[in-house]
Every structure is written in C-alpha cells, then in structure tokens.
Amino acid sequence: MESQNILIMFGHNIQKIRKEQGLSQEKLAELANLHRTYIGMIERGEKNITLLNIEKLAKALNTEMCNLLKF
C-alpha cells in the first residue's frame, strides 16, 4: 500500500466518523485540542500525524484508535 493512500484512507475515516457524529471540523479540533486547519489537512491526507494526535482524535470522537486505522 502506498504511503499517500494510507494518509488518504486515514483522513477519510476521520471525516466519516466526524460527520456521523454531526461534528464540524472546528468542533472536533476544539475537542481534540488541535487547530481547525490541521483537521482539514488530516482529512485531505496532507498530514502524516503522530500517534499522540491519533490518540487525541480518537478520544475526541469517543472511539478506539483502531477504528481510525481501519483500511
């Protein structure tokens, strides 16, 4: 699997779960203590984020980290 594809799939998972929960990028960013533009970059597959930030997003989305990493 190509690295860029992994980032895009991860971003899609974040966006899908966020939308299912009715959260805006801004609200997710607030809950995860991250910047709103950073959330957009993640969802578009433009950022290769750290495990620490994956954990923050999982907690903000009330889900397990493994759910964000399903490909």
PDB file with SEQRES, HELIX, SHEET and CRYST1 records, atoms N, CA, C and O in Angstrom:
SEQRES   1 A   71  MET GLU SER GLN ASN ILE LEU ILE MET PHE GLY HIS ASN          
SEQRES   2 A   71  ILE GLN LYS ILE ARG LYS GLU GLN GLY LEU SER GLN GLU          
SEQRES   3 A   71  LYS LEU ALA GLU LEU ALA ASN LEU HIS ARG THR TYR ILE          
SEQRES   4 A   71  GLY MET ILE GLU ARG GLY GLU LYS ASN ILE THR LEU LEU          
SEQRES   5 A   71  ASN ILE GLU LYS LEU ALA LYS ALA LEU ASN THR GLU MET          
SEQRES   6 A   71  CYS ASN LEU LEU LYS PHE                                      
HELIX    1 AA1 SER A    3  GLU A   20  1                                  18    
HELIX    2 AA2 GLN A   25  ALA A   32  1                                   8    
HELIX    3 AA3 ARG A   36  GLU A   43  1                                   8    
HELIX    4 AA4 LEU A   51  ALA A   60  1                                  10    
HELIX    5 AA5 MET A   65  LEU A   68  1                                   4    
CRYST1    1.000    1.000    1.000  90.00  90.00  90.00 P 1           1          
ATOM      1  N   MET A   1       0.850  -1.181   0.000  1.00  0.00           N  
ATOM      2  CA  MET A   1       0.000   0.000   0.000  1.00  0.00           C  
ATOM      3  C   MET A   1       0.891   1.238   0.000  1.00  0.00           C  
ATOM      4  O   MET A   1       1.831   1.332   0.789  1.00  0.00           O  
ATOM      5  N   GLU A   2       0.602   2.158  -0.861  1.00  0.00           N  
ATOM      6  CA  GLU A   2       1.392   3.377  -0.981  1.00  0.00           C  
ATOM      7  C   GLU A   2       1.138   4.293   0.219  1.00  0.00           C  
ATOM      8  O   GLU A   2       0.012   4.383   0.708  1.00  0.00           O  
ATOM      9  N   SER A   3       2.186   4.970   0.690  1.00  0.00           N  
ATOM     10  CA  SER A   3       2.088   5.836   1.864  1.00  0.00           C  
ATOM     11  C   SER A   3       1.005   6.886   1.721  1.00  0.00           C  
ATOM     12  O   SER A   3       0.238   7.113   2.657  1.00  0.00           O  
ATOM     13  N   GLN A   4       0.930   7.531   0.565  1.00  0.00           N  
ATOM     14  CA  GLN A   4      -0.078   8.578   0.374  1.00  0.00           C  
ATOM     15  C   GLN A   4      -1.485   8.010   0.496  1.00  0.00           C  
ATOM     16  O   GLN A   4      -2.376   8.675   1.025  1.00  0.00           O  
ATOM     17  N   ASN A   5      -1.699   6.776   0.007  1.00  0.00           N  
ATOM     18  CA  ASN A   5      -3.017   6.148   0.116  1.00  0.00           C  
ATOM     19  C   ASN A   5      -3.405   5.917   1.566  1.00  0.00           C  
ATOM     20  O   ASN A   5      -4.578   6.047   1.919  1.00  0.00           O  
ATOM     21  N   ILE A   6      -2.446   5.578   2.407  1.00  0.00           N  
ATOM     22  CA  ILE A   6      -2.710   5.360   3.825  1.00  0.00           C  
ATOM     23  C   ILE A   6      -3.196   6.656   4.463  1.00  0.00           C  
ATOM     24  O   ILE A   6      -4.144   6.648   5.249  1.00  0.00           O  
ATOM     25  N   LEU A   7      -2.548   7.768   4.127  1.00  0.00           N  
ATOM     26  CA  LEU A   7      -2.943   9.066   4.678  1.00  0.00           C  
ATOM     27  C   LEU A   7      -4.347   9.443   4.224  1.00  0.00           C  
ATOM     28  O   LEU A   7      -5.133   9.973   5.009  1.00  0.00           O  
ATOM     29  N   ILE A   8      -4.660   9.176   2.974  1.00  0.00           N  
ATOM     30  CA  ILE A   8      -5.989   9.498   2.446  1.00  0.00           C  
ATOM     31  C   ILE A   8      -7.052   8.632   3.118  1.00  0.00           C  
ATOM     32  O   ILE A   8      -8.113   9.136   3.488  1.00  0.00           O  
ATOM     33  N   MET A   9      -6.785   7.347   3.278  1.00  0.00           N  
ATOM     34  CA  MET A   9      -7.751   6.459   3.923  1.00  0.00           C  
ATOM     35  C   MET A   9      -7.947   6.828   5.386  1.00  0.00           C  
ATOM     36  O   MET A   9      -9.070   6.799   5.890  1.00  0.00           O  
ATOM     37  N   PHE A  10      -6.853   7.176   6.076  1.00  0.00           N  
ATOM     38  CA  PHE A  10      -6.966   7.601   7.467  1.00  0.00           C  
ATOM     39  C   PHE A  10      -7.823   8.859   7.555  1.00  0.00           C  
ATOM     40  O   PHE A  10      -8.716   8.951   8.397  1.00  0.00           O  
ATOM     41  N   GLY A  11      -7.548   9.823   6.686  1.00  0.00           N  
ATOM     42  CA  GLY A  11      -8.319  11.067   6.671  1.00  0.00           C  
ATOM     43  C   GLY A  11      -9.791  10.821   6.393  1.00  0.00           C  
ATOM     44  O   GLY A  11     -10.661  11.460   6.985  1.00  0.00           O  
ATOM     45  N   HIS A  12     -10.064   9.886   5.485  1.00  0.00           N  
ATOM     46  CA  HIS A  12     -11.454   9.539   5.184  1.00  0.00           C  
ATOM     47  C   HIS A  12     -12.143   8.960   6.417  1.00  0.00           C  
ATOM     48  O   HIS A  12     -13.300   9.282   6.688  1.00  0.00           O  
ATOM     49  N   ASN A  13     -11.445   8.114   7.162  1.00  0.00           N  
ATOM     50  CA  ASN A  13     -12.012   7.544   8.391  1.00  0.00           C  
ATOM     51  C   ASN A  13     -12.348   8.637   9.397  1.00  0.00           C  
ATOM     52  O   ASN A  13     -13.414   8.612  10.012  1.00  0.00           O  
ATOM     53  N   ILE A  14     -11.444   9.591   9.565  1.00  0.00           N  
ATOM     54  CA  ILE A  14     -11.688  10.703  10.495  1.00  0.00           C  
ATOM     55  C   ILE A  14     -12.934  11.469  10.052  1.00  0.00           C  
ATOM     56  O   ILE A  14     -13.835  11.730  10.849  1.00  0.00           O  
ATOM     57  N   GLN A  15     -12.968  11.822   8.779  1.00  0.00           N  
ATOM     58  CA  GLN A  15     -14.089  12.605   8.259  1.00  0.00           C  
ATOM     59  C   GLN A  15     -15.411  11.858   8.395  1.00  0.00           C  
ATOM     60  O   GLN A  15     -16.420  12.445   8.785  1.00  0.00           O  
ATOM     61  N   LYS A  16     -15.411  10.574   8.077  1.00  0.00           N  
ATOM     62  CA  LYS A  16     -16.628   9.760   8.153  1.00  0.00           C  
ATOM     63  C   LYS A  16     -17.170   9.718   9.580  1.00  0.00           C  
ATOM     64  O   LYS A  16     -18.359   9.950   9.801  1.00  0.00           O  
ATOM     65  N   ILE A  17     -16.311   9.426  10.538  1.00  0.00           N  
ATOM     66  CA  ILE A  17     -16.747   9.335  11.937  1.00  0.00           C  
ATOM     67  C   ILE A  17     -17.184  10.707  12.439  1.00  0.00           C  
ATOM     68  O   ILE A  17     -18.180  10.821  13.153  1.00  0.00           O  
ATOM     69  N   ARG A  18     -16.447  11.743  12.070  1.00  0.00           N  
ATOM     70  CA  ARG A  18     -16.796  13.110  12.488  1.00  0.00           C  
ATOM     71  C   ARG A  18     -18.187  13.477  11.982  1.00  0.00           C  
ATOM     72  O   ARG A  18     -19.006  13.999  12.739  1.00  0.00           O  
ATOM     73  N   LYS A  19     -18.456  13.209  10.710  1.00  0.00           N  
ATOM     74  CA  LYS A  19     -19.756  13.547  10.126  1.00  0.00           C  
ATOM     75  C   LYS A  19     -20.878  12.706  10.720  1.00  0.00           C  
ATOM     76  O   LYS A  19     -21.982  13.207  10.933  1.00  0.00           O  
ATOM     77  N   GLU A  20     -20.604  11.426  10.989  1.00  0.00           N  
ATOM     78  CA  GLU A  20     -21.608  10.562  11.621  1.00  0.00           C  
ATOM     79  C   GLU A  20     -22.023  11.116  12.980  1.00  0.00           C  
ATOM     80  O   GLU A  20     -23.163  10.942  13.409  1.00  0.00           O  
ATOM     81  N   GLN A  21     -21.092  11.782  13.647  1.00  0.00           N  
ATOM     82  CA  GLN A  21     -21.374  12.351  14.964  1.00  0.00           C  
ATOM     83  C   GLN A  21     -21.874  13.790  14.888  1.00  0.00           C  
ATOM     84  O   GLN A  21     -22.128  14.419  15.915  1.00  0.00           O  
ATOM     85  N   GLY A  22     -22.014  14.305  13.673  1.00  0.00           N  
ATOM     86  CA  GLY A  22     -22.538  15.649  13.494  1.00  0.00           C  
ATOM     87  C   GLY A  22     -21.597  16.747  13.959  1.00  0.00           C  
ATOM     88  O   GLY A  22     -22.040  17.824  14.358  1.00  0.00           O  
ATOM     89  N   LEU A  23     -20.292  16.473  13.906  1.00  0.00           N  
ATOM     90  CA  LEU A  23     -19.300  17.448  14.354  1.00  0.00           C  
ATOM     91  C   LEU A  23     -18.716  18.210  13.174  1.00  0.00           C  
ATOM     92  O   LEU A  23     -18.480  17.637  12.111  1.00  0.00           O  
ATOM     93  N   SER A  24     -18.488  19.486  13.364  1.00  0.00           N  
ATOM     94  CA  SER A  24     -17.750  20.272  12.378  1.00  0.00           C  
ATOM     95  C   SER A  24     -16.261  20.031  12.600  1.00  0.00           C  
ATOM     96  O   SER A  24     -15.848  19.519  13.640  1.00  0.00           O  
ATOM     97  N   GLN A  25     -15.473  20.404  11.615  1.00  0.00           N  
ATOM     98  CA  GLN A  25     -14.020  20.324  11.801  1.00  0.00           C  
ATOM     99  C   GLN A  25     -13.598  21.198  12.974  1.00  0.00           C  
ATOM    100  O   GLN A  25     -12.718  20.824  13.749  1.00  0.00           O  
ATOM    101  N   GLU A  26     -14.217  22.343  13.100  1.00  0.00           N  
ATOM    102  CA  GLU A  26     -13.882  23.269  14.188  1.00  0.00           C  
ATOM    103  C   GLU A  26     -14.179  22.653  15.552  1.00  0.00           C  
ATOM    104  O   GLU A  26     -13.371  22.766  16.473  1.00  0.00           O  
ATOM    105  N   LYS A  27     -15.335  22.002  15.686  1.00  0.00           N  
ATOM    106  CA  LYS A  27     -15.702  21.389  16.966  1.00  0.00           C  
ATOM    107  C   LYS A  27     -14.774  20.221  17.284  1.00  0.00           C  
ATOM    108  O   LYS A  27     -14.348  20.064  18.429  1.00  0.00           O  
ATOM    109  N   LEU A  28     -14.456  19.397  16.279  1.00  0.00           N  
ATOM    110  CA  LEU A  28     -13.523  18.291  16.505  1.00  0.00           C  
ATOM    111  C   LEU A  28     -12.169  18.826  16.945  1.00  0.00           C  
ATOM    112  O   LEU A  28     -11.553  18.290  17.866  1.00  0.00           O  
ATOM    113  N   ALA A  29     -11.712  19.870  16.294  1.00  0.00           N  
ATOM    114  CA  ALA A  29     -10.429  20.472  16.657  1.00  0.00           C  
ATOM    115  C   ALA A  29     -10.448  20.947  18.103  1.00  0.00           C  
ATOM    116  O   ALA A  29      -9.485  20.751  18.843  1.00  0.00           O  
ATOM    117  N   GLU A  30     -11.539  21.565  18.494  1.00  0.00           N  
ATOM    118  CA  GLU A  30     -11.677  22.039  19.877  1.00  0.00           C  
ATOM    119  C   GLU A  30     -11.634  20.872  20.861  1.00  0.00           C  
ATOM    120  O   GLU A  30     -10.930  20.932  21.869  1.00  0.00           O  
ATOM    121  N   LEU A  31     -12.385  19.817  20.569  1.00  0.00           N  
ATOM    122  CA  LEU A  31     -12.438  18.651  21.451  1.00  0.00           C  
ATOM    123  C   LEU A  31     -11.083  17.938  21.556  1.00  0.00           C  
ATOM    124  O   LEU A  31     -10.735  17.399  22.606  1.00  0.00           O  
ATOM    125  N   ALA A  32     -10.331  17.944  20.456  1.00  0.00           N  
ATOM    126  CA  ALA A  32      -9.044  17.244  20.415  1.00  0.00           C  
ATOM    127  C   ALA A  32      -7.875  18.162  20.779  1.00  0.00           C  
ATOM    128  O   ALA A  32      -6.728  17.718  20.844  1.00  0.00           O  
ATOM    129  N   ASN A  33      -8.169  19.430  21.013  1.00  0.00           N  
ATOM    130  CA  ASN A  33      -7.127  20.421  21.319  1.00  0.00           C  
ATOM    131  C   ASN A  33      -6.107  20.518  20.178  1.00  0.00           C  
ATOM    132  O   ASN A  33      -4.895  20.532  20.397  1.00  0.00           O  
ATOM    133  N   LEU A  34      -6.645  20.585  18.943  1.00  0.00           N  
ATOM    134  CA  LEU A  34      -5.836  20.738  17.738  1.00  0.00           C  
ATOM    135  C   LEU A  34      -6.391  21.914  16.942  1.00  0.00           C  
ATOM    136  O   LEU A  34      -7.496  22.377  17.223  1.00  0.00           O  
ATOM    137  N   HIS A  35      -5.655  22.398  15.965  1.00  0.00           N  
ATOM    138  CA  HIS A  35      -6.104  23.526  15.157  1.00  0.00           C  
ATOM    139  C   HIS A  35      -7.062  23.052  14.063  1.00  0.00           C  
ATOM    140  O   HIS A  35      -6.881  21.968  13.508  1.00  0.00           O  
ATOM    141  N   ARG A  36      -8.080  23.861  13.752  1.00  0.00           N  
ATOM    142  CA  ARG A  36      -9.087  23.505  12.760  1.00  0.00           C  
ATOM    143  C   ARG A  36      -8.469  23.225  11.397  1.00  0.00           C  
ATOM    144  O   ARG A  36      -8.870  22.275  10.725  1.00  0.00           O  
ATOM    145  N   THR A  37      -7.509  24.028  10.981  1.00  0.00           N  
ATOM    146  CA  THR A  37      -6.901  23.796   9.668  1.00  0.00           C  
ATOM    147  C   THR A  37      -6.114  22.485   9.637  1.00  0.00           C  
ATOM    148  O   THR A  37      -5.985  21.856   8.587  1.00  0.00           O  
ATOM    149  N   TYR A  38      -5.593  22.084  10.785  1.00  0.00           N  
ATOM    150  CA  TYR A  38      -4.874  20.813  10.892  1.00  0.00           C  
ATOM    151  C   TYR A  38      -5.838  19.645  10.643  1.00  0.00           C  
ATOM    152  O   TYR A  38      -5.478  18.668   9.986  1.00  0.00           O  
ATOM    153  N   ILE A  39      -7.060  19.750  11.168  1.00  0.00           N  
ATOM    154  CA  ILE A  39      -8.067  18.706  10.950  1.00  0.00           C  
ATOM    155  C   ILE A  39      -8.357  18.573   9.460  1.00  0.00           C  
ATOM    156  O   ILE A  39      -8.428  17.460   8.938  1.00  0.00           O  
ATOM    157  N   GLY A  40      -8.524  19.698   8.773  1.00  0.00           N  
ATOM    158  CA  GLY A  40      -8.767  19.675   7.328  1.00  0.00           C  
ATOM    159  C   GLY A  40      -7.629  19.024   6.572  1.00  0.00           C  
ATOM    160  O   GLY A  40      -7.855  18.251   5.641  1.00  0.00           O  
ATOM    161  N   MET A  41      -6.415  19.333   6.965  1.00  0.00           N  
ATOM    162  CA  MET A  41      -5.246  18.750   6.304  1.00  0.00           C  
ATOM    163  C   MET A  41      -5.184  17.235   6.528  1.00  0.00           C  
ATOM    164  O   MET A  41      -4.806  16.487   5.627  1.00  0.00           O  
ATOM    165  N   ILE A  42      -5.552  16.793   7.717  1.00  0.00           N  
ATOM    166  CA  ILE A  42      -5.591  15.357   8.009  1.00  0.00           C  
ATOM    167  C   ILE A  42      -6.644  14.687   7.134  1.00  0.00           C  
ATOM    168  O   ILE A  42      -6.382  13.655   6.515  1.00  0.00           O  
ATOM    169  N   GLU A  43      -7.832  15.276   7.085  1.00  0.00           N  
ATOM    170  CA  GLU A  43      -8.926  14.682   6.313  1.00  0.00           C  
ATOM    171  C   GLU A  43      -8.617  14.617   4.824  1.00  0.00           C  
ATOM    172  O   GLU A  43      -9.117  13.732   4.129  1.00  0.00           O  
ATOM    173  N   ARG A  44      -7.810  15.530   4.331  1.00  0.00           N  
ATOM    174  CA  ARG A  44      -7.430  15.518   2.913  1.00  0.00           C  
ATOM    175  C   ARG A  44      -6.202  14.650   2.650  1.00  0.00           C  
ATOM    176  O   ARG A  44      -5.772  14.525   1.504  1.00  0.00           O  
ATOM    177  N   GLY A  45      -5.634  14.049   3.693  1.00  0.00           N  
ATOM    178  CA  GLY A  45      -4.466  13.188   3.531  1.00  0.00           C  
ATOM    179  C   GLY A  45      -3.179  13.955   3.326  1.00  0.00           C  
ATOM    180  O   GLY A  45      -2.220  13.426   2.764  1.00  0.00           O  
ATOM    181  N   GLU A  46      -3.148  15.196   3.774  1.00  0.00           N  
ATOM    182  CA  GLU A  46      -1.966  16.042   3.584  1.00  0.00           C  
ATOM    183  C   GLU A  46      -0.998  15.993   4.759  1.00  0.00           C  
ATOM    184  O   GLU A  46       0.121  16.496   4.653  1.00  0.00           O  
ATOM    185  N   LYS A  47      -1.401  15.402   5.868  1.00  0.00           N  
ATOM    186  CA  LYS A  47      -0.548  15.352   7.063  1.00  0.00           C  
ATOM    187  C   LYS A  47      -0.342  13.914   7.516  1.00  0.00           C  
ATOM    188  O   LYS A  47      -1.277  13.114   7.552  1.00  0.00           O  
ATOM    189  N   ASN A  48       0.889  13.610   7.856  1.00  0.00           N  
ATOM    190  CA  ASN A  48       1.240  12.326   8.450  1.00  0.00           C  
ATOM    191  C   ASN A  48       1.352  12.596   9.949  1.00  0.00           C  
ATOM    192  O   ASN A  48       2.385  13.070  10.422  1.00  0.00           O  
ATOM    193  N   ILE A  49       0.290  12.296  10.692  1.00  0.00           N  
ATOM    194  CA  ILE A  49       0.231  12.733  12.083  1.00  0.00           C  
ATOM    195  C   ILE A  49       0.859  11.715  13.031  1.00  0.00           C  
ATOM    196  O   ILE A  49       1.078  10.558  12.672  1.00  0.00           O  
ATOM    197  N   THR A  50       1.143  12.172  14.245  1.00  0.00           N  
ATOM    198  CA  THR A  50       1.774  11.336  15.258  1.00  0.00           C  
ATOM    199  C   THR A  50       0.740  10.464  15.973  1.00  0.00           C  
ATOM    200  O   THR A  50      -0.462  10.723  15.916  1.00  0.00           O  
ATOM    201  N   LEU A  51       1.229   9.448  16.629  1.00  0.00           N  
ATOM    202  CA  LEU A  51       0.355   8.598  17.435  1.00  0.00           C  
ATOM    203  C   LEU A  51      -0.316   9.394  18.545  1.00  0.00           C  
ATOM    204  O   LEU A  51      -1.456   9.102  18.907  1.00  0.00           O  
ATOM    205  N   LEU A  52       0.362  10.385  19.087  1.00  0.00           N  
ATOM    206  CA  LEU A  52      -0.228  11.216  20.141  1.00  0.00           C  
ATOM    207  C   LEU A  52      -1.458  11.954  19.620  1.00  0.00           C  
ATOM    208  O   LEU A  52      -2.464  12.060  20.322  1.00  0.00           O  
ATOM    209  N   ASN A  53      -1.381  12.462  18.392  1.00  0.00           N  
ATOM    210  CA  ASN A  53      -2.527  13.169  17.833  1.00  0.00           C  
ATOM    211  C   ASN A  53      -3.629  12.205  17.392  1.00  0.00           C  
ATOM    212  O   ASN A  53      -4.808  12.556  17.427  1.00  0.00           O  
ATOM    213  N   ILE A  54      -3.255  11.007  16.983  1.00  0.00           N  
ATOM    214  CA  ILE A  54      -4.272   9.991  16.678  1.00  0.00           C  
ATOM    215  C   ILE A  54      -5.042   9.672  17.955  1.00  0.00           C  
ATOM    216  O   ILE A  54      -6.264   9.528  17.928  1.00  0.00           O  
ATOM    217  N   GLU A  55      -4.332   9.563  19.062  1.00  0.00           N  
ATOM    218  CA  GLU A  55      -4.991   9.306  20.350  1.00  0.00           C  
ATOM    219  C   GLU A  55      -5.933  10.448  20.723  1.00  0.00           C  
ATOM    220  O   GLU A  55      -7.041  10.202  21.199  1.00  0.00           O  
ATOM    221  N   LYS A  56      -5.510  11.687  20.513  1.00  0.00           N  
ATOM    222  CA  LYS A  56      -6.364  12.848  20.809  1.00  0.00           C  
ATOM    223  C   LYS A  56      -7.636  12.802  19.978  1.00  0.00           C  
ATOM    224  O   LYS A  56      -8.727  13.048  20.491  1.00  0.00           O  
ATOM    225  N   LEU A  57      -7.498  12.489  18.696  1.00  0.00           N  
ATOM    226  CA  LEU A  57      -8.664  12.421  17.817  1.00  0.00           C  
ATOM    227  C   LEU A  57      -9.600  11.286  18.230  1.00  0.00           C  
ATOM    228  O   LEU A  57     -10.818  11.461  18.241  1.00  0.00           O  
ATOM    229  N   ALA A  58      -9.046  10.141  18.563  1.00  0.00           N  
ATOM    230  CA  ALA A  58      -9.870   9.007  18.993  1.00  0.00           C  
ATOM    231  C   ALA A  58     -10.668   9.367  20.238  1.00  0.00           C  
ATOM    232  O   ALA A  58     -11.859   9.069  20.328  1.00  0.00           O  
ATOM    233  N   LYS A  59     -10.014  10.004  21.192  1.00  0.00           N  
ATOM    234  CA  LYS A  59     -10.724  10.414  22.417  1.00  0.00           C  
ATOM    235  C   LYS A  59     -11.807  11.438  22.100  1.00  0.00           C  
ATOM    236  O   LYS A  59     -12.917  11.350  22.625  1.00  0.00           O  
ATOM    237  N   ALA A  60     -11.494  12.398  21.253  1.00  0.00           N  
ATOM    238  CA  ALA A  60     -12.471  13.432  20.891  1.00  0.00           C  
ATOM    239  C   ALA A  60     -13.669  12.839  20.159  1.00  0.00           C  
ATOM    240  O   ALA A  60     -14.785  13.342  20.282  1.00  0.00           O  
ATOM    241  N   LEU A  61     -13.439  11.773  19.400  1.00  0.00           N  
ATOM    242  CA  LEU A  61     -14.508  11.109  18.645  1.00  0.00           C  
ATOM    243  C   LEU A  61     -15.146   9.961  19.434  1.00  0.00           C  
ATOM    244  O   LEU A  61     -16.025   9.270  18.919  1.00  0.00           O  
ATOM    245  N   ASN A  62     -14.713   9.756  20.665  1.00  0.00           N  
ATOM    246  CA  ASN A  62     -15.231   8.681  21.518  1.00  0.00           C  
ATOM    247  C   ASN A  62     -15.168   7.328  20.823  1.00  0.00           C  
ATOM    248  O   ASN A  62     -16.142   6.576  20.794  1.00  0.00           O  
ATOM    249  N   THR A  63     -13.994   7.037  20.263  1.00  0.00           N  
ATOM    250  CA  THR A  63     -13.800   5.768  19.573  1.00  0.00           C  
ATOM    251  C   THR A  63     -12.401   5.242  19.894  1.00  0.00           C  
ATOM    252  O   THR A  63     -11.569   5.955  20.455  1.00  0.00           O  
ATOM    253  N   GLU A  64     -12.162   4.009  19.537  1.00  0.00           N  
ATOM    254  CA  GLU A  64     -10.845   3.412  19.728  1.00  0.00           C  
ATOM    255  C   GLU A  64      -9.924   3.831  18.587  1.00  0.00           C  
ATOM    256  O   GLU A  64     -10.380   4.062  17.467  1.00  0.00           O  
ATOM    257  N   MET A  65      -8.649   3.927  18.871  1.00  0.00           N  
ATOM    258  CA  MET A  65      -7.680   4.290  17.847  1.00  0.00           C  
ATOM    259  C   MET A  65      -7.747   3.341  16.653  1.00  0.00           C  
ATOM    260  O   MET A  65      -7.595   3.768  15.508  1.00  0.00           O  
ATOM    261  N   CYS A  66      -7.972   2.068  16.916  1.00  0.00           N  
ATOM    262  CA  CYS A  66      -8.010   1.079  15.824  1.00  0.00           C  
ATOM    263  C   CYS A  66      -9.118   1.387  14.824  1.00  0.00           C  
ATOM    264  O   CYS A  66      -8.993   1.037  13.650  1.00  0.00           O  
ATOM    265  N   ASN A  67     -10.204   2.035  15.260  1.00  0.00           N  
ATOM    266  CA  ASN A  67     -11.277   2.388  14.332  1.00  0.00           C  
ATOM    267  C   ASN A  67     -10.861   3.474  13.346  1.00  0.00           C  
ATOM    268  O   ASN A  67     -11.427   3.581  12.258  1.00  0.00           O  
ATOM    269  N   LEU A  68      -9.883   4.272  13.724  1.00  0.00           N  
ATOM    270  CA  LEU A  68      -9.381   5.309  12.839  1.00  0.00           C  
ATOM    271  C   LEU A  68      -8.394   4.744  11.840  1.00  0.00           C  
ATOM    272  O   LEU A  68      -8.118   5.364  10.813  1.00  0.00           O  
ATOM    273  N   LEU A  69      -7.858   3.559  12.139  1.00  0.00           N  
ATOM    274  CA  LEU A  69      -6.815   2.965  11.319  1.00  0.00           C  
ATOM    275  C   LEU A  69      -7.310   1.813  10.451  1.00  0.00           C  
ATOM    276  O   LEU A  69      -6.499   1.087   9.876  1.00  0.00           O  
ATOM    277  N   LYS A  70      -8.612   1.634  10.346  1.00  0.00           N  
ATOM    278  CA  LYS A  70      -9.160   0.541   9.533  1.00  0.00           C  
ATOM    279  C   LYS A  70      -9.031   0.892   8.066  1.00  0.00           C  
ATOM    280  O   LYS A  70      -9.450   1.962   7.625  1.00  0.00           O  
ATOM    281  N   PHE A  71      -8.443  -0.029   7.317  1.00  0.00           N  
ATOM    282  CA  PHE A  71      -8.259   0.179   5.890  1.00  0.00           C  
ATOM    283  C   PHE A  71      -8.909  -0.971   5.187  1.00  0.00           C  
ATOM    284  O   PHE A  71      -8.893  -1.032   3.958  1.00  0.00           O  
TER     285      PHE A  71                                                      
END                                                                             
